[in-house]
Amino acid sequence: MIAWDDFRLVQAIAQSSSLAGAAEQLGVNHSTVFRRLGALEEQLGARLFERARSGYVPTATGEEMVRLAERMADEVLSVERRITGQDLRPSGELRVTTNDTLLVHMLTPVFASFLKAYPEIRLDVVISNQSLSLSKRDADIAIRASDRPGDTLVGRRMASIAWAVYARADRAPATPLGTGDFRRHDWIGFSDNLGGIKPAKWLRERVDEERIIYRVNTVLGLAEAAAEGIGLAMLPCFIAAVTPGLVQVMAPQADVESGLWLLTHPDIKATARVRTFMEHAGREIGKLRGRIEGQETRVEAARVSAEDLTVEG
């Protein structure tokens, strides 16, 4: 009989294409993986991997074991979720994933108030700008900025994240910015890794490349650069509202909005700690809805002349 650990071994080697990668994934040393693979192949009387230039490549038998291992892993996770979902008391560890921007400018006070209200829960906050899999238990709850949060998850859309154009007060135009003014000013742009988000597309379609004099690969850096007076920046309103020195010079643009979602997996939604967090976070984030949707800011103009911001060339 083949043990579950043997399936995990084959799956890990196939995923990493190397014994060293599998050893790291499984938390064992290289020689252990080598020895266990040899013993398993001898037990089965069949080779599971071929050594190619690209690394370890599964044979037909190996591929069959990998497919079975994936199905078994899904079943194990499903059982774990159902068992976890039977928890009745809000205690234990809760893993929440979100991105750095939401954590720094919105969620830390929400997490702090939750821990104060439920001291028997321990929060493990995973910062990732990629969408972690709730189905695979990478996290229990996700707080995401997205238009497509995933059909397999449950939760709700908390707000629409508004974006507008901001500048440092003493570097702002004398009147609200219009589309004809875009080429007269220096701008702060998005690096390639953020090129797919709607605000980056909005900027590309309206601002000449040579007018973008500074780029940054995180939304956190946009507000900092704008506050230093480097140029105009398209920013989430909830960040700009709490960044000293910034004024809004153009109203929020509806075509760059995204949703703010609070999500979990259906199998664990009834868990006490998940349910209480969803309720608490939903209530606290709801109090910030006006800021998130750009209703707490207005188009302002600094008391400087338009000529002060005009750039030669």
Secondary structure, DSSP 8 states (H G I E B T S, - for coil): ---HHHHHHHHHHHHHSSHHHHHHHHTS-HHHHHHHHHHHHHHHTS--EEEETTEEEE-HHHHHHHHHHHHHHHHHHHHHHHHHTT--SS-EEEEEEE-HHHIIIIIHHHHHHHHHH-TTEEEEEEE-SS---TTTTS-SEEEEEES---TT-EEEEEEEE-EEEEEEGGGS-SS---GGGGGGS-EEEE-GGGTTSHHHHHHHHHS-GGGEEEEESSHHHHHHHHHTTS-BEEEEHHHHTTSTTEEEEE---GGG-EEEEEEE-GGGTTSHHHHHHHHHHHHHHHHTHHHHTTTT--B---SS-GGGG----
